[in-house]
């Protein structure tokens, strides 16, 4: 498939994304299924890059146009953003970036737009210096984040918000979780070296290896035999923090896609009575696939965790992992489309879901049991303040101290900011029922 055709597919993905027709990952999965000859790595580079720098590219595009395009011509706008991304962030020669982007207007059957696209891109190229000055004067364009999120981060992390914003604009490393029931971390590191894949051990999880450069999972030794999984090191920590005892009864309340479910099972070599619960049958399919690949067993149930009557047998759990639905503001570097899809108004809805999950699942925990609350958010409302409010309204809940020198230790729990020791942004709080 030609470079032009791959650019056209990338444009169509971006148009669907801006029309709220799915996430970037889901849209790319559909594209790969329907266009097997497409250059998916290149299309990922185009689409992820435009999302990562969307606010900046949008600022440039609007500055170069006399009036906004009509809604029905959003594909042309996505085309302009794609051209600007190539000019500003890729090694594509300027003449190729401009000419091939302009040529796509004909493939879109909008020949009238060729002059517009050409004029916008060439003007942006000519006025690069003055545009850079204008970008520095616009907060959203400078940091390439929506203004509401910049304000929230500045409020919550006044000394670190610029670092968070910068890390969000970086590409996250590929991190592995070694299945120590199948091999040791050191032995697997040697297998990677033999395969010519450079990696180093992580600092926070005894099962983590961080690759110097990402590779396709098919290149990982023993991946399909269950020796290793892809999972950020911060997420891997859930198993050692909850530390369920061998043979204990464990609930993973929001389990899909199953990374933490499998990490918990691997932690005790599969010797757990574990229920993996999620309200999406489609997402639970991923859980089942991961369990099968890793040769692990769990009871997988599709149900709403809040509706305990639909799934709970009344037998208390020794341990509960509640990886709550959240804003995802700690994993923007992995999912830059969060900048486009997440809205400030979403936070109140998510807070209510988190509150309901905490209040509903707590009675399912036995006395002396522990619940580990986690999110991939960096917003205090969803994390420390949420747990503070829960403890205040719950007379038999007390926090268990978590100590990590690299984390931002809070009054309740601990917060990792994105990029700390190459980790994603992640929050943990451990609660004990007495």
Long-range contacts (C-beta under 8 A, 24 or more apart in sequence): 1-35, 1-37, 1-38, 1-39, 3-42, 3-100, 4-100, 4-103, 4-104, 4-107, 5-38, 6-38, 6-39, 6-42, 6-43, 6-46, 7-46, 7-82, 7-100, 7-101, 7-104, 8-104, 8-107, 8-108, 9-35, 9-38, 9-43, 10-42, 10-43, 10-46, 10-47, 10-50, 10-82, 11-75, 11-78, 11-79, 11-82, 11-104, 11-108, 12-75, 13-43, 13-47, 14-47, 14-50, 14-51, 14-78, 14-81, 14-82, 15-74, 15-75, 15-78, 17-47, 17-51, 17-337, 17-340, 17-341, 18-74, 18-78, 18-340, 19-74, 20-341, 23-335, 23-337, 23-341, 24-48, 24-51, 24-335, 24-336, 24-337, 25-335, 45-90, 46-82, 46-85, 46-86, 48-336, 49-85, 49-89, 49-90, 50-78, 50-81, 50-82, 50-85, 51-336, 51-337, 51-339, 51-340, 52-144, 52-169, 52-336, 52-339, 53-85, 53-88, 53-89, 53-144, 53-169, 54-81, 54-144, 54-336, 54-339, 54-340, 55-140, 55-141, 55-143, 55-144, 55-145, 55-146, 55-339, 56-88, 56-135, 56-141, 56-142, 56-144, 57-81, 57-84, 57-85, 57-88, 58-141, 59-134, 59-135, 59-138, 59-140, 59-141, 60-84, 60-88, 60-124, 60-131, 60-135, 60-141, 61-120, 63-131, 63-134, 64-119, 64-120, 64-123, 64-124, 64-127, 65-116, 65-120, 73-110, 73-113, 75-108, 75-110, 76-105, 76-108, 76-110, 76-113, 76-116, 76-117, 79-104, 79-105, 79-108, 79-113, 79-117, 80-117, 80-120, 80-121, 83-117, 83-120, 83-121, 84-120, 84-121, 84-124, 87-121, 87-124, 87-125, 94-125, 97-121, 98-122, 98-125, 143-169, 144-169, 144-339, 145-339, 146-339, 146-342, 146-344, 148-343, 148-344, 149-329, 149-339, 149-342, 149-344, 152-344, 152-379, 153-329, 153-378, 153-379, 156-378, 156-379, 156-380, 157-378, 157-408, 157-417, 160-408, 160-417, 163-417, 163-419, 164-378, 164-417, 164-418, 164-419, 164-425, 166-419, 167-333, 167-417, 167-418, 167-419, 168-332, 168-333, 168-336, 168-418, 169-333, 170-333, 170-419, 171-333, 172-232, 172-331, 172-333, 172-334, 172-418, 172-424, 173-210, 173-211, 173-214, 173-422, 174-210, 174-211, 174-213, 174-214, 174-215, 174-230, 175-202, 175-208, 175-209, 175-210, 175-211, 175-230, 175-231, 175-232, 175-233, 175-236, 175-422, 176-208, 176-209, 176-210, 176-211, 176-220, 176-228, 176-229, 176-230, 176-231, 177-205, 177-207, 177-208, 177-228, 177-229, 177-230, 177-231, 177-236, 177-259, 177-263, 177-266, 178-207, 178-208, 178-209, 178-227, 178-228, 179-207, 179-226, 179-227, 179-228, 179-229, 179-266, 179-294, 180-206, 180-207, 180-266, 181-266, 181-269, 181-270, 182-222, 182-225, 182-226, 182-227, 183-222, 183-227, 185-209, 188-221, 188-222, 188-227, 188-228, 191-221, 191-222, 191-227, 192-220, 192-221, 194-221, 195-219, 195-220, 195-221, 202-233, 202-236, 202-421, 202-422, 203-233, 203-406, 203-421, 204-233, 204-234, 204-236, 204-237, 204-404, 204-406, 204-421, 204-423, 205-233, 205-236, 205-237, 205-240, 206-240, 207-236, 207-263, 207-266, 208-233, 208-236, 210-422, 224-293, 226-293, 226-294, 226-295, 229-259, 229-262, 229-290, 229-294, 231-259, 231-263, 232-331, 232-334, 232-423, 232-424, 232-426, 233-421, 233-422, 233-423, 234-376, 234-416, 234-423, 234-424, 234-425, 234-426, 235-259, 235-260, 235-263, 235-376, 235-424, 235-426, 236-263, 237-426, 237-428, 238-263, 238-264, 238-321, 238-323, 238-372, 238-374, 238-428, 239-263, 239-264, 239-266, 239-267, 240-267, 241-372, 241-402, 241-428, 241-430, 242-319, 242-321, 242-370, 242-372, 242-430, 243-267, 244-268, 244-272, 244-318, 244-319, 245-318, 246-271, 246-272, 247-271, 247-272, 247-273, 248-272, 248-273, 248-318, 248-319, 249-273, 249-274, 249-315, 249-316, 249-317, 249-318, 249-319, 250-274, 250-275, 250-317, 250-318, 250-319, 250-320, 250-321, 251-275, 251-277, 251-317, 251-319, 251-320, 251-321, 251-361, 251-364, 252-276, 252-277, 252-298, 252-321, 252-323, 253-277, 253-305, 253-320, 253-321, 253-322, 253-323, 253-357, 253-361, 254-278, 254-305, 254-322, 254-323, 254-324, 254-325, 254-357, 255-284, 255-287, 255-300, 255-323, 256-280, 256-283, 256-284, 256-286, 256-287, 257-283, 257-286, 257-287, 257-290, 258-286, 258-287, 258-288, 258-289, 258-290, 258-291, 259-290, 260-321, 260-323, 261-287, 261-290, 261-291, 261-298, 262-290, 262-291, 262-294, 262-296, 264-321, 265-291, 265-294, 265-296, 265-297, 265-298, 266-294, 266-296, 270-296, 270-297, 272-298, 273-299, 274-298, 274-299, 275-299, 275-300, 275-301, 275-317, 276-300, 276-301, 277-301, 277-302, 277-303, 277-305, 277-311, 278-302, 279-303, 279-304, 279-305, 305-357, 305-360, 305-361, 306-353, 306-356, 306-357, 306-360, 308-360, 308-361, 308-363, 308-364, 312-364, 316-364, 316-365, 316-366, 316-369, 317-364, 317-365, 317-366, 317-369, 318-366, 318-369, 319-365, 319-369, 319-370, 319-371, 319-372, 320-361, 320-364, 320-365, 320-369, 320-370, 320-371, 320-372, 321-371, 321-372, 321-374, 322-357, 322-358, 322-361, 322-371, 322-372, 322-373, 322-374, 323-374, 323-375, 324-353, 324-354, 324-357, 324-358, 324-373, 324-374, 324-375, 324-382, 325-350, 325-353, 325-354, 326-350, 326-354, 326-375, 326-376, 326-377, 326-382, 327-377, 327-379, 327-382, 328-376, 328-377, 329-376, 329-377, 329-378, 329-379, 329-425, 330-375, 330-376, 330-377, 330-378, 330-416, 330-417, 330-418, 330-424, 330-425, 330-426, 330-427, 331-376, 331-418, 331-424, 331-425, 332-418, 332-425, 333-418, 333-419, 333-424, 334-424, 347-379, 347-381, 347-382, 350-382, 351-381, 351-382, 351-386, 354-382, 354-386, 355-386, 355-389, 355-390, 358-386, 358-390, 359-390, 359-393, 359-394, 362-394, 362-397, 362-433, 365-433, 366-433, 367-396, 367-433, 367-434, 368-432, 368-433, 368-434, 369-432, 369-433, 370-400, 370-430, 370-431, 370-432, 370-433, 371-430, 371-431, 371-433, 372-428, 372-429, 372-430, 372-431, 373-413, 373-427, 373-428, 373-429, 373-430, 373-431, 374-426, 374-427, 374-428, 374-429, 375-426, 375-427, 376-424, 376-425, 376-426, 376-427, 377-425, 377-427, 378-415, 378-417, 378-418, 378-425, 378-427, 382-427, 383-410, 383-413, 383-415, 383-427, 383-429, 384-410, 384-411, 384-412, 384-413, 384-415, 384-427, 384-429, 387-412, 387-413, 387-429, 387-431, 388-412, 390-431, 391-431, 396-433, 396-434, 397-431, 397-432, 397-433, 397-434, 398-431, 398-432, 398-434, 399-429, 399-430, 399-431, 399-432, 400-430, 400-431, 400-432, 402-428, 402-429, 402-430
